[in-house]
Amino acid sequence: MKRNLLFIFVLLITPFAAKAQVKGIVYDENQKPIEFANVILMDADSTYMAGTVTDTNGKFDFQNDYPKATLLQVSVLGYKTLTKTLEKKEDVGLLVLTSDNILLDEVTVTAQHPIQRLSKGGIITIVNGSVLSLLGNAMDVIEQLPGILREDDKFTVFGKGTPTIYINGRKLTDNSELYRMSSKEIASVEVINNPGAKYGAEVKSVLLVRTLKKQGDGLSGSIQGVVRAAHSWSNSDNLSLNFRKNNWDIFGAFAFDHSRRYQEQRNVTSINTEGNQYALNSDILIQPVSTTYNADFGFNWQMNPKNTLGIKYEFRGTPYNRSKWTTNETTTLNCAFYDKLDYYTHWKRKNLPVNLLNMYYMGEYGDWTFTMNNDYYSSRNKTKQKIDEISLAEGESTISSLNRIHSHMFASKSILGYHWGNNTIEAGYEYTYTDRTDKYDNANDFLPDADDNIKEHTIAGFISATFPIGRYELSGGIRYEHTLSDYYENGSLISEQSQKYDRLFPNIDFTFPLKNAKFTLSYATKTKRPLYSQLSSNIQYDDRFTYETGNPLLKPEINHDISLAGIYKWIFFSASYQYVKDAIVGIVEAYQEGKPINLITYQNYGHVSRYNAILSFSPSLSIWSPRLQLSIMGQDFKLPFMGTRQHMNTPLLFTNFYNSISIRKGFTLTGDILYHSSGDMDVVTMKPSWQINLGITKSLGNWLFQLSATDIFKTARNSMITYGSQMRLDKWNYSDSQAIRFTIRYAFNSTTSTYKGRGAGQSERNRL
C-alpha cells in the first residue's frame, strides 16, 4: 500500500518537476538580499543569451536550460559587477556583491532592451540599465509600459481602470511626484492587473515603482521647473529635500502649479419628445485657470534593520480655480427657428484645505512581518456657479448656485505575514469611517436645494497565500467586507437610500511556463462603489435643455474578471473578460415626460459584459528601442434611445507606437504615434483620433533638460456621440493638446526615501 501511495505521489509531482536550471541568491556585504539585480547568461564569447532579475529575496532562477552558457554576470547600481564562470548548470549558490561608490549621474546604459518578466497577476519591467532610464522622469517611463494609457498626468491600465500607485511600498497620493522622480532613479516598475485581497475590493490595478537603493547621510534634494506653452502659458515648480543622520530621515517637499487651458467644442443636439423635434447647434469656448499648492513633511526612523516607523503630513490646496464658458446656441423646433441663446457661465471653485496624515510601523520578527497604517483625511470644497443667459425670445436671466462639501475620513489597516522558503501567507484587516456633508443652494426657485450627509463604516478582513511549485506558482486570497452606509437629508435618516452590504471577494492566480513562454491565468471578483458625487441629490443647471444630478439609490457594481497574460522574450500578451453585475452607467434621460429637458444622471444596469486584449512588441535594434502596442476594447450593451434599443457593441481599436533612440553625449530622442478608432464605451461612441509626439532629453552631470512637443499636427480629438432616451448629442472637441513642454531638473546627493507608509482607505479617498 505504501509503495502504491509513493508511486501515486511521484506521478502527481512529476508535471511540476523542473529541469536543471541556473539559479542562485544575490546578497550584499551585510548578508541582505539584493532585489532587482540584473542577471544575464553569456557564452564563451561573452554573447548575451538570456536575462532575468532577482526577486525581493535576492533569488533568481532561469526557467529554461541553456547548455551553451558558460558565464554568469550580475550587476546593479551601487555595486561592482560580478562575473562568474559556470562550472555546472544548476545552483550557483550565494553570490555576494561589494559596494561601489558610483554616482547616479555616472550611470551608463548597459542594455538597450528592458528586461520584462511575469509576476503573479502582472508584469515587471526592469528600468535600470535600459533605454527607459534615459527618458527623463517617472511619468515618461510608466507611459512606455505594456498596457498603460496616459492622459496628461493620469494613467489608466488598459481594461482595469485607474491604478493605485506605490513607490517603494509607500502609497502615492499626488501624481506630480512622478514628474520629480528622475528615470535614472527607477529600478523597476511592476504593473499588477489582478491585485490580491490585501489591496481592497475596489482596486483593479496597481503600479509598484521601486527605486534604486542609494544610501548616504546629509542633505539631499532636487528642484525642478516646467513650462508648458500651448494656447496659453502654464508653469509648475517643485522642491524636495531630505536630511538623513543616524537612521533618521527628515523630509519635505513643496510644489506649485499654475495652469491655463483652452478648449473648443461644437455640439449638434437632437431632441425628440411628444412628436416635437428640437435641433440645437452650439459653439462653446472653455477657458479654465487654476493655481494649486502641494506640500508635505515628515520623519522616518529606522530603529534597526528590521523595524521602521514614520509620520507624514500632506497638504493640498487649490485657492484659485476659475473657468469661463461661452456658449452661442441656435435652436429650431420642427425645422423652424425657435430661439437664439447665449450663455456666459462662470465657475469659481476652491478646494482648500485638503489634509492627509499617515502614521505607520513596519517590523520583521524571524519569519513574521507586521505592517500597520493609520490615516486621517479631511477636505473642504466650495463651488460657485453663475450663468448669465440671454434669450432672443425671452430676454435675460441669471441662474446661480453654491455647493459646499466637507469630508472627513479615518482609516486603519494592518497586515501580518508569514514567510517560509518561497511560500507566503498574509492576513489582516482594514477599517474606514467616512462622514461627508454636501449642501447645495440654488438662488432660483425652479430647482430644489439639497442638504445631504452620508456616514459610512466599512470593516474588511482578508487572507492571501503564494505557493511556488517548481516552475509553477499558485497564489490566491479572499476578502470579506461589511459596509453600513447611512444617508441623511436635511438631518433626517432616509432608510430607502441607506445601504448595508456583506460580500466576499475571492481571487486566484496560476502562473505556468509553456516552452520558452510564461503565462498567468487569473480570476478575481472586484467591486466599484458609487462616488459620493454620484450619490448626491442636488440638481445642477447646465442650460435650458440640460440638468445634472446624482442617484442616491445607486448600488455597488460587482465585477467578475477572468484574465490571461503571457510573455515570450520581447512579446507581451494580455486578455480579459469581465461580467459586471449592477453596472454603474452614466445615462441621459428625460427630466419630465413631454419636455425637451434632459437629465444627466447614473443608473445600475442588470449586467454589462466587457472584454479587452493587448499585444505588445518591444524589440531592441541597436540604438533604437521601438515598442508597438495593439489593443482592443469592447462591450455588450444596449440602451433605450428614442423609442428603440441602441446597440453599443462596436469595439475600440488602439495603436500606440513608441520610439526611443539613444545617441551620444547623453541625448535621447523620443517619437510616439498614438491612434484609436471609432468605437463604443458605455452610452457614447468615440470618434477616431490620432497624434504625434516628439521629445529630446539631455543629461549633464546633476542636471536634466527635456524638451517635448505633443500633438504637433493638432489632430488629437476627444469627440464623441452620446445617446439618451430622447436625445442624441454629436460633439466635436479640441482640448489644447498641441503644446511644447520644457523641463529643467537639478538633483544633488541623490538618496532614496526610507519612508514606507502604505496608507489605508485609498479607495474611500478616491470616492471622495
ZAMARGU-4260 file (C-alpha; in steps of 0.2 Angstrom, whole numbers, plus 5000, padded with zeros to 4 digits):
<rodrens>
0) 5000/5000/5000 | 5014/5012/5005 | 5023/5008/4988 | 5007/5012/4979 | 5005/5029/4988
5) 5023/5033/4984 | 5020/5029/4966 | 5004/5040/4965 | 5013/5054/4974 | 5028/5054/4961
10) 5015/5054/4947 | 5007/5069/4954 | 5023/5079/4956 | 5031/5074/4940 | 5022/5088/4930
15) 5029/5101/4942 | 5047/5095/4942 | 5059/5107/4934 | 5074/5103/4923 | 5091/5108/4929
20) 5092/5127/4928 | 5104/5140/4933 | 5098/5148/4949 | 5106/5157/4965 | 5104/5170/4978
25) 5112/5188/4977 | 5117/5196/4994 | 5127/5212/4999 | 5141/5213/5011 | 5129/5213/5026
30) 5121/5197/5021 | 5105/5206/5015 | 5096/5201/4999 | 5098/5212/4984 | 5082/5214/4974
35) 5080/5218/4955 | 5099/5214/4951 | 5101/5211/4933 | 5107/5193/4930 | 5112/5188/4912
40) 5119/5172/4904 | 5133/5173/4891 | 5143/5160/4881 | 5161/5159/4880 | 5162/5174/4868
45) 5153/5185/4881 | 5137/5185/4869 | 5121/5188/4878 | 5110/5173/4879 | 5096/5176/4892
50) 5092/5188/4906 | 5082/5189/4922 | 5082/5198/4938 | 5082/5194/4957 | 5066/5194/4967
55) 5063/5203/4984 | 5073/5189/4992 | 5088/5191/4981 | 5084/5174/4972 | 5085/5171/4953
60) 5080/5156/4943 | 5082/5154/4924 | 5067/5144/4919 | 5075/5136/4904 | 5090/5126/4902
65) 5105/5135/4892 | 5118/5121/4889 | 5130/5133/4880 | 5130/5146/4894 | 5147/5147/4902
70) 5147/5165/4910 | 5135/5172/4923 | 5135/5191/4926 | 5126/5200/4940 | 5125/5220/4940
75) 5115/5233/4950 | 5118/5251/4953 | 5129/5255/4968 | 5138/5238/4967 | 5153/5231/4957
80) 5148/5220/4943 | 5151/5201/4947 | 5156/5189/4933 | 5157/5171/4937 | 5162/5155/4926
85) 5148/5142/4927 | 5156/5125/4932 | 5139/5117/4932 | 5122/5122/4925 | 5112/5121/4942
90) 5113/5130/4958 | 5127/5143/4959 | 5123/5146/4977 | 5126/5163/4986 | 5134/5177/4976
95) 5140/5192/4986 | 5141/5210/4978 | 5153/5223/4985 | 5148/5241/4986 | 5154/5253/4973
100) 5153/5272/4976 | 5146/5276/4959 | 5136/5292/4957 | 5118/5291/4949 | 5124/5303/4935
105) 5138/5292/4931 | 5127/5278/4926 | 5128/5272/4908 | 5115/5261/4899 | 5122/5243/4898
110) 5106/5235/4890 | 5095/5244/4877 | 5081/5232/4879 | 5072/5232/4896 | 5071/5215/4904
115) 5052/5210/4907 | 5045/5195/4917 | 5028/5190/4923 | 5024/5191/4941 | 5009/5185/4950
120) 4995/5195/4942 | 5006/5207/4932 | 5022/5211/4923 | 5038/5218/4930 | 5049/5229/4919
125) 5067/5232/4924 | 5071/5250/4920 | 5089/5251/4927 | 5102/5249/4914 | 5089/5250/4900
130) 5085/5264/4887 | 5069/5268/4899 | 5081/5275/4912 | 5086/5289/4899 | 5068/5295/4896
135) 5068/5309/4909 | 5056/5306/4923 | 5045/5293/4930 | 5029/5299/4920 | 5039/5296/4904
140) 5044/5278/4910 | 5027/5272/4915 | 5019/5278/4899 | 5030/5266/4889 | 5025/5251/4899
145) 5013/5237/4891 | 4995/5240/4894 | 4997/5258/4901 | 4987/5273/4894 | 4992/5291/4899
150) 4981/5307/4898 | 4991/5322/4905 | 4996/5317/4922 | 4984/5302/4924 | 4986/5284/4920
155) 4974/5270/4915 | 4979/5252/4915 | 4970/5245/4899 | 4954/5237/4904 | 4957/5239/4923
160) 4954/5257/4926 | 4965/5270/4936 | 4979/5261/4946 | 4984/5263/4964 | 5002/5268/4963
165) 5016/5264/4976 | 5034/5270/4977 | 5045/5258/4987 | 5029/5252/4996 | 5023/5270/5000
170) 5006/5274/4993 | 5007/5289/4981 | 4994/5302/4984 | 5000/5315/4972 | 5005/5310/4954
175) 5015/5326/4952 | 5029/5317/4962 | 5032/5306/4947 | 5037/5322/4937 | 5050/5325/4951
180) 5057/5307/4950 | 5071/5305/4938 | 5070/5290/4926 | 5088/5286/4932 | 5082/5283/4950
185) 5070/5269/4945 | 5075/5251/4947 | 5059/5243/4941 | 5040/5246/4938 | 5028/5232/4941
190) 5010/5233/4933 | 4998/5221/4943 | 4982/5218/4933 | 4975/5206/4947 | 4978/5214/4964
195) 4977/5202/4978 | 4965/5203/4993 | 4976/5215/5003 | 4974/5229/4991 | 4955/5231/4993
200) 4940/5225/4983 | 4939/5241/4973 | 4957/5241/4967 | 4958/5233/4950 | 4976/5238/4945
205) 4992/5243/4955 | 5008/5251/4949 | 5023/5246/4960 | 5038/5258/4957 | 5054/5253/4965
210) 5069/5265/4965 | 5087/5261/4967 | 5093/5259/4985 | 5105/5274/4986 | 5111/5277/5004
215) 5120/5292/5011 | 5119/5304/5026 | 5117/5323/5025 | 5106/5334/5014 | 5099/5328/4998
220) 5086/5335/4986 | 5080/5341/4969 | 5072/5356/4961 | 5063/5356/4945 | 5054/5369/4934
225) 5042/5365/4920 | 5035/5377/4907 | 5021/5372/4895 | 5017/5383/4880 | 5000/5379/4872
230) 4986/5391/4868 | 4992/5400/4885 | 5007/5398/4896 | 5007/5386/4911 | 5021/5383/4924
235) 5024/5371/4938 | 5039/5371/4950 | 5044/5360/4965 | 5057/5357/4978 | 5061/5341/4988
240) 5073/5340/5002 | 5079/5325/5013 | 5091/5326/5028 | 5097/5309/5035 | 5108/5306/5050
245) 5109/5291/5062 | 5095/5281/5054 | 5083/5296/5055 | 5076/5305/5040 | 5068/5322/5040
250) 5060/5326/5023 | 5049/5339/5015 | 5043/5345/4998 | 5034/5359/4990 | 5025/5360/4973
255) 5017/5375/4964 | 5006/5373/4948 | 4998/5387/4938 | 4988/5380/4924 | 4979/5389/4909
260) 4970/5378/4897 | 4959/5381/4882 | 4945/5370/4874 | 4934/5372/4859 | 4918/5362/4857
265) 4904/5361/4844 | 4888/5352/4849 | 4874/5346/4837 | 4860/5340/4848 | 4844/5332/4843
270) 4829/5330/4855 | 4813/5321/4851 | 4799/5322/4863 | 4780/5321/4861 | 4782/5322/4842
275) 4792/5338/4843 | 4809/5338/4836 | 4822/5351/4843 | 4839/5354/4835 | 4852/5363/4845
280) 4868/5370/4837 | 4881/5376/4850 | 4898/5384/4849 | 4907/5383/4866 | 4923/5390/4872
285) 4930/5384/4888 | 4945/5393/4897 | 4950/5386/4914 | 4963/5394/4925 | 4969/5386/4942
290) 4983/5388/4955 | 4987/5373/4966 | 4999/5371/4981 | 5006/5354/4987 | 5017/5352/5002
295) 5022/5338/5013 | 5034/5335/5028 | 5038/5321/5040 | 5051/5310/5048 | 5056/5292/5047
300) 5066/5282/5060 | 5075/5266/5055 | 5076/5259/5073 | 5086/5244/5067 | 5087/5234/5050
305) 5070/5226/5054 | 5059/5239/5062 | 5054/5256/5055 | 5041/5269/5059 | 5036/5286/5052
310) 5024/5300/5051 | 5020/5311/5036 | 5008/5326/5034 | 5002/5331/5017 | 4993/5347/5012
315) 4985/5351/4996 | 4976/5367/4991 | 4968/5375/4976 | 4963/5393/4982 | 4960/5398/4964
320) 4951/5388/4951 | 4940/5398/4939 | 4933/5393/4922 | 4924/5403/4909 | 4912/5395/4897
325) 4905/5405/4882 | 4891/5396/4873 | 4882/5403/4857 | 4867/5392/4853 | 4854/5392/4839
330) 4838/5382/4842 | 4825/5375/4829 | 4808/5367/4833 | 4801/5355/4819 | 4814/5363/4807
335) 4808/5381/4811 | 4818/5394/4820 | 4814/5393/4839 | 4826/5404/4848 | 4844/5410/4849
340) 4853/5408/4866 | 4869/5415/4873 | 4876/5408/4889 | 4890/5416/4899 | 4895/5403/4913
345) 4907/5407/4927 | 4913/5394/4939 | 4923/5398/4955 | 4930/5383/4964 | 4940/5382/4980
350) 4947/5366/4986 | 4956/5371/5002 | 4962/5364/5013 | 4965/5345/5010 | 4974/5337/5024
355) 4981/5320/5025 | 4991/5312/5040 | 4999/5295/5039 | 5007/5285/5053 | 5015/5268/5050
360) 5025/5255/5058 | 5034/5240/5049 | 5043/5226/5058 | 5051/5209/5055 | 5051/5195/5068
365) 5060/5180/5061 | 5049/5173/5048 | 5035/5185/5053 | 5031/5203/5046 | 5019/5216/5053
370) 5013/5232/5045 | 5001/5245/5052 | 4995/5261/5044 | 4983/5274/5051 | 4977/5288/5040
375) 4966/5304/5043 | 4959/5314/5028 | 4949/5330/5028 | 4944/5342/5014 | 4933/5357/5011
380) 4926/5361/4993 | 4916/5376/4988 | 4909/5379/4971 | 4900/5394/4964 | 4891/5394/4948
385) 4884/5409/4939 | 4875/5409/4922 | 4870/5424/4913 | 4858/5418/4900 | 4852/5429/4885
390) 4837/5423/4875 | 4831/5432/4859 | 4813/5426/4863 | 4813/5428/4882 | 4826/5441/4887
395) 4839/5440/4900 | 4840/5430/4916 | 4853/5424/4929 | 4855/5407/4937 | 4867/5405/4951
400) 4871/5391/4964 | 4883/5387/4979 | 4889/5370/4983 | 4899/5366/4999 | 4906/5349/5003
405) 4915/5344/5019 | 4923/5327/5020 | 4932/5318/5035 | 4939/5300/5034 | 4948/5289/5046
410) 4956/5273/5040 | 4967/5259/5048 | 4975/5244/5041 | 4986/5230/5047 | 4994/5215/5038
415) 5003/5200/5047 | 5013/5190/5036 | 5022/5173/5037 | 5036/5168/5025 | 5044/5151/5024
420) 5055/5147/5009 | 5046/5155/4994 | 5029/5152/5002 | 5020/5167/5009 | 5004/5169/5019
425) 4997/5186/5023 | 4981/5191/5034 | 4974/5207/5040 | 4960/5219/5042 | 4956/5237/5035
430) 4943/5249/5043 | 4937/5265/5036 | 4924/5278/5043 | 4918/5292/5032 | 4907/5307/5036
435) 4903/5318/5020 | 4891/5333/5020 | 4885/5340/5003 | 4875/5356/5004 | 4868/5364/4988
440) 4859/5380/4987 | 4850/5387/4971 | 4847/5406/4971 | 4832/5402/4959 | 4817/5394/4965
445) 4814/5382/4950 | 4827/5369/4955 | 4827/5362/4973 | 4841/5364/4986 | 4849/5349/4994
450) 4857/5345/5011 | 4864/5328/5010 | 4875/5319/5023 | 4882/5301/5021 | 4891/5292/5036
455) 4899/5276/5031 | 4908/5262/5040 | 4917/5248/5031 | 4927/5234/5040 | 4936/5221/5030
460) 4946/5205/5034 | 4957/5196/5021 | 4969/5182/5019 | 4981/5178/5004 | 4994/5165/5001
465) 5008/5161/4987 | 5015/5144/4984 | 5028/5141/4971 | 5029/5123/4965 | 5045/5121/4954
470) 5042/5131/4939 | 5024/5135/4943 | 5016/5147/4956 | 4999/5147/4964 | 4993/5162/4973
475) 4976/5167/4979 | 4966/5175/4993 | 4949/5180/4999 | 4942/5197/5006 | 4926/5199/5016
480) 4919/5217/5018 | 4904/5223/5029 | 4898/5240/5024 | 4885/5251/5033 | 4880/5267/5024
485) 4868/5279/5032 | 4860/5293/5021 | 4853/5309/5028 | 4843/5323/5020 | 4841/5339/5030
490) 4846/5330/5045 | 4834/5315/5044 | 4839/5297/5041 | 4832/5291/5024 | 4830/5272/5026
495) 4827/5269/5007 | 4844/5277/5002 | 4854/5269/5017 | 4863/5253/5012 | 4871/5238/5020
500) 4882/5226/5012 | 4891/5209/5016 | 4901/5202/5002 | 4916/5190/4999 | 4929/5194/4985
505) 4940/5179/4980 | 4955/5180/4968 | 4967/5167/4962 | 4982/5166/4950 | 4991/5152/4942
510) 5007/5155/4934 | 5015/5142/4922 | 5028/5140/4908 | 5024/5134/4891 | 5041/5130/4882
515) 5050/5147/4882 | 5035/5157/4886 | 5027/5161/4903 | 5008/5163/4907 | 4997/5169/4921
520) 4979/5164/4922 | 4969/5173/4935 | 4951/5176/4941 | 4945/5190/4953 | 4929/5197/4960
525) 4930/5216/4962 | 4918/5229/4966 | 4915/5248/4961 | 4906/5258/4974 | 4897/5274/4968
530) 4907/5290/4970 | 4900/5301/4983 | 4896/5314/4970 | 4886/5301/4961 | 4875/5298/4976
535) 4871/5317/4978 | 4853/5323/4976 | 4856/5340/4971 | 4851/5346/4953 | 4864/5357/4943
540) 4858/5368/4929 | 4869/5367/4914 | 4857/5376/4901 | 4839/5377/4897 | 4839/5359/4890
545) 4851/5350/4901 | 4852/5347/4920 | 4864/5336/4930 | 4861/5326/4946 | 4866/5310/4956
550) 4857/5295/4961 | 4856/5291/4980 | 4849/5274/4976 | 4864/5268/4967 | 4871/5251/4972
555) 4889/5245/4970 | 4893/5235/4955 | 4901/5218/4956 | 4914/5213/4943 | 4919/5195/4939
560) 4936/5196/4929 | 4945/5182/4920 | 4962/5186/4913 | 4976/5178/4904 | 4993/5186/4902
565) 5009/5179/4894 | 5027/5184/4889 | 5039/5177/4877 | 5056/5187/4875 | 5050/5204/4870
570) 5032/5200/4866 | 5018/5203/4879 | 5000/5197/4878 | 4985/5200/4889 | 4967/5197/4888
575) 4952/5198/4900 | 4933/5196/4900 | 4923/5205/4913 | 4905/5201/4918 | 4899/5217/4928
580) 4883/5215/4938 | 4873/5230/4943 | 4885/5240/4932 | 4885/5259/4936 | 4882/5268/4919
585) 4881/5287/4916 | 4865/5290/4906 | 4854/5304/4899 | 4836/5303/4902 | 4820/5315/4901
590) 4819/5326/4916 | 4800/5327/4913 | 4789/5317/4901 | 4785/5328/4886 | 4798/5341/4890
595) 4814/5344/4880 | 4824/5345/4896 | 4837/5331/4898 | 4844/5325/4914 | 4862/5318/4915
600) 4862/5305/4930 | 4868/5287/4934 | 4859/5271/4934 | 4863/5252/4939 | 4861/5241/4924
605) 4857/5222/4927 | 4874/5217/4919 | 4886/5223/4906 | 4899/5212/4898 | 4916/5219/4893
610) 4932/5212/4885 | 4949/5219/4881 | 4966/5212/4874 | 4984/5219/4872 | 4998/5213/4861
615) 5014/5222/4864 | 5031/5221/4854 | 5047/5228/4862 | 5062/5223/4852 | 5079/5231/4853
620) 5088/5237/4837 | 5105/5244/4841 | 5102/5262/4847 | 5083/5261/4843 | 5071/5254/4855
625) 5053/5254/4847 | 5038/5247/4856 | 5022/5243/4846 | 5006/5241/4857 | 4990/5234/4848
630) 4974/5234/4859 | 4956/5231/4858 | 4942/5236/4870 | 4923/5231/4868 | 4907/5228/4877
635) 4890/5220/4875 | 4877/5234/4880 | 4861/5241/4874 | 4851/5256/4880 | 4834/5264/4876
640) 4836/5278/4863 | 4821/5287/4855 | 4809/5273/4857 | 4821/5259/4851 | 4836/5249/4858
645) 4853/5256/4853 | 4866/5243/4852 | 4883/5249/4859 | 4894/5234/4853 | 4907/5242/4841
650) 4925/5239/4849 | 4938/5252/4850 | 4955/5248/4842 | 4971/5257/4849 | 4988/5258/4840
655) 5002/5265/4850 | 5019/5266/4843 | 5033/5272/4855 | 5051/5275/4850 | 5067/5279/4859
660) 5084/5282/4851 | 5100/5284/4862 | 5113/5295/4854 | 5130/5300/4860 | 5134/5313/4874
665) 5118/5309/4885 | 5105/5313/4872 | 5089/5303/4870 | 5076/5306/4856 | 5058/5300/4858
670) 5044/5299/4845 | 5026/5292/4848 | 5012/5289/4836 | 4995/5287/4845 | 4979/5282/4837
675) 4962/5275/4841 | 4947/5270/4830 | 4929/5274/4832 | 4920/5263/4845 | 4908/5262/4859
680) 4911/5265/4878 | 4895/5264/4889 | 4882/5276/4881 | 4895/5285/4869 | 4903/5282/4853
685) 4920/5288/4852 | 4926/5296/4836 | 4944/5292/4829 | 4959/5302/4835 | 4977/5302/4832
690) 4993/5312/4837 | 5012/5313/4835 | 5023/5317/4850 | 5042/5321/4849 | 5054/5324/4863
695) 5073/5326/4867 | 5081/5323/4884 | 5099/5328/4889 | 5108/5323/4905 | 5123/5333/4910
700) 5130/5329/4927 | 5117/5333/4940 | 5106/5342/4928 | 5092/5335/4916 | 5085/5345/4902
705) 5069/5339/4892 | 5060/5347/4878 | 5044/5339/4871 | 5031/5343/4859 | 5014/5335/4860
710) 5001/5333/4846 | 5012/5343/4834 | 4999/5342/4820 | 4985/5347/4831 | 4975/5331/4826
715) 4970/5324/4844 | 4952/5325/4847 | 4940/5320/4861 | 4925/5319/4850 | 4910/5308/4853
720) 4892/5304/4850 | 4881/5302/4866 | 4864/5293/4866 | 4850/5296/4878 | 4832/5291/4880
725) 4826/5306/4870 | 4842/5314/4863 | 4857/5312/4853 | 4872/5323/4856 | 4886/5324/4842
730) 4901/5333/4850 | 4917/5339/4841 | 4931/5344/4854 | 4948/5350/4854 | 4957/5351/4872
735) 4973/5361/4870 | 4983/5345/4866 | 4996/5354/4855 | 5009/5360/4866 | 5028/5362/4870
740) 5034/5357/4887 | 5052/5362/4893 | 5059/5354/4909 | 5074/5358/4919 | 5079/5347/4934
745) 5094/5348/4946 | 5097/5335/4959 | 5111/5333/4972 | 5117/5319/4984 | 5103/5308/4977
750) 5096/5296/4991 | 5081/5285/4992 | 5067/5290/5004 | 5066/5277/5018 | 5048/5281/5021
755) 5037/5266/5019 | 5019/5271/5024 | 5007/5262/5013 | 4992/5271/5019 | 4974/5265/5022
760) 4957/5269/5014 | 4964/5273/4997 | 4948/5268/4988 | 4937/5278/5000 | 4948/5293/4997
765) 4946/5291/4978 | 4927/5291/4981 | 4928/5307/4990
</rodrens>
